Amino acid sequence: MHFRWLHGDGDTLSAVMTEMVLRAMAPDDWDAVAELVYTSTNYWYASKGPGAIFAGGPDAARVFPEVYEALDPGCCILAVHQRSGRLMGSCFFHPRETHVSLGIMNVHPAHFGTGVARRLLRHITDLADARGLPVRLVSSAMNLDSFSLYTRAGFVPRRTYQDILLAVPASGLSHDAPGRAEVRSATTADVPAIVALEEELTGIRRGGDFAHFIVNRSGIWHVSVLDGRDGRLDAVVASVAHPGSRMVGPGVARTESGAAAVLLAELDRHRGHSPVFLVPVECGDLVQQVYAWGGRNVEMHVHQIRGACPPFAGVTLPSFMPETG
Ligand SMILES: CC(C)(COP(=O)(O)OP(=O)(O)OC[C@H]1O[C@@H](n2cnc3c(N)ncnc32)[C@H](O)[C@@H]1OP(=O)(O)O)[C@@H](O)C(=O)NCCC(=O)NCCS
């Protein structure tokens, strides 16, 4: 019976669906959404995974409404219980010129397995379908509930990543990599070349994201670039330093050595901290190099795409902050 309740039989499911309404997140929902993200993620990872992800209370998850609303105002959809107004689920999304990225998806544990995530996902895939755009995301390879939510909805896994955590010493990373000395901080003048590089290697365009990171009004972003020939770039990577999230990415590079150069330079900006970054599993030289710097595998993620998927070339370095599938 317990199992049936958790996963929902036909009657339970239809009751849930009729009681659920979708609406956009408003500013006074931020605390409730942060609490939902915190509770749902920690409950799932404590009960089915390696242990809670967030520590320190629900405010740790305010990073999502804060950062995502600054980047994409009005792009969080909530599933709400019609009678009580209680939050049942939330999902952020990032509409772009070439695609829609799906941000963090959460369902309250009381409603796991009753179709809430499927309904939120359909809202976003309907938006993308209306614009004729693919939907892209990175989902955990260790979380079969989310992996299956997406593959069930027609997403196809395209690239696999190792999530690597690297404790950067307070004195900095003394390692060297060819090109590291030439890596420089990006300026807004670099945005067209960044867009061209990413479009060439992955077929997607998101210049507004890189402009947002470089302008850096919130003081949490930085972007490094490596120049190539003829005014083109060879590599770019951003990073975020926020109490709720410390990640290196998103980025792209023509070669594994270019990726190593910008990664090393960007990681070194996080002295005394332990940022996480994602490296494609097939980039064997880069993976070995990252181990030599002290990197440790902490998770695996899968690039999933619903709809057209231009072939990947070079090295892709996705992030979840913001979600950049
Ligand atoms: C992952 C999560 C969002 C799923 O939400 P949910 O509301 O329980 O999911 P749903 O009930 O809508 O079910 C999702 C679909 O996956 C399918 N599914 C689940 N496990 C499956 C499996 N092992 N094989 C095949 N399909 C599976 C379900 O059948 C359902 O598809 P259907 O409706 O077509 O039958 C929820 O567990 C959660 O919030 N977890 C914590 C946070 C998290 O991990 N978020 C995702 C990462 S950002």
The ligand as an ORCA input file, in Angstrom:
! r2SCAN-3c Opt
* xyz 0 1
  C      13.205     13.794    -10.202
  C      11.852     14.331     -9.761
  C      11.726     15.784    -10.240
  C      10.748     13.486    -10.425
  O       9.484     14.082    -10.120
  P       8.119     13.261    -10.059
  O       7.002     14.241     -9.962
  O       8.229     12.256     -8.983
  O       8.089     12.546    -11.477
  P       6.765     12.047    -12.228
  O       5.816     11.446    -11.257
  O       6.235     13.177    -13.063
  O       7.322     10.850    -13.150
  C       8.278     11.058    -14.118
  C       8.242     10.013    -15.229
  O       9.417      9.197    -15.107
  C       9.026      7.835    -15.288
  N       9.978      6.994    -14.606
  C      10.418      7.096    -13.317
  N      11.317      6.116    -13.083
  C      11.460      5.422    -14.236
  C      12.272      4.330    -14.632
  N      13.100      3.741    -13.775
  N      12.193      3.902    -15.922
  C      11.356      4.491    -16.819
  N      10.562      5.537    -16.487
  C      10.607      5.974    -15.206
  C       7.651      7.782    -14.695
  O       6.955      6.631    -15.146
  C       7.055      9.070    -15.234
  O       6.704      8.943    -16.591
  P       5.176      8.696    -17.035
  O       4.387      9.739    -16.344
  O       5.200      8.822    -18.518
  O       4.843      7.314    -16.550
  C      11.660     14.242     -8.219
  O      12.029     12.937     -7.796
  C      12.511     15.242     -7.434
  O      12.115     16.390     -7.258
  N      13.693     14.792     -6.975
  C      14.600     15.640     -6.186
  C      15.209     16.765     -7.000
  C      15.795     16.288     -8.291
  O      16.454     15.242     -8.342
  N      15.570     17.050     -9.365
  C      16.051     16.696    -10.697
  C      17.405     17.182    -10.949
  S      17.471     18.874    -11.337
*
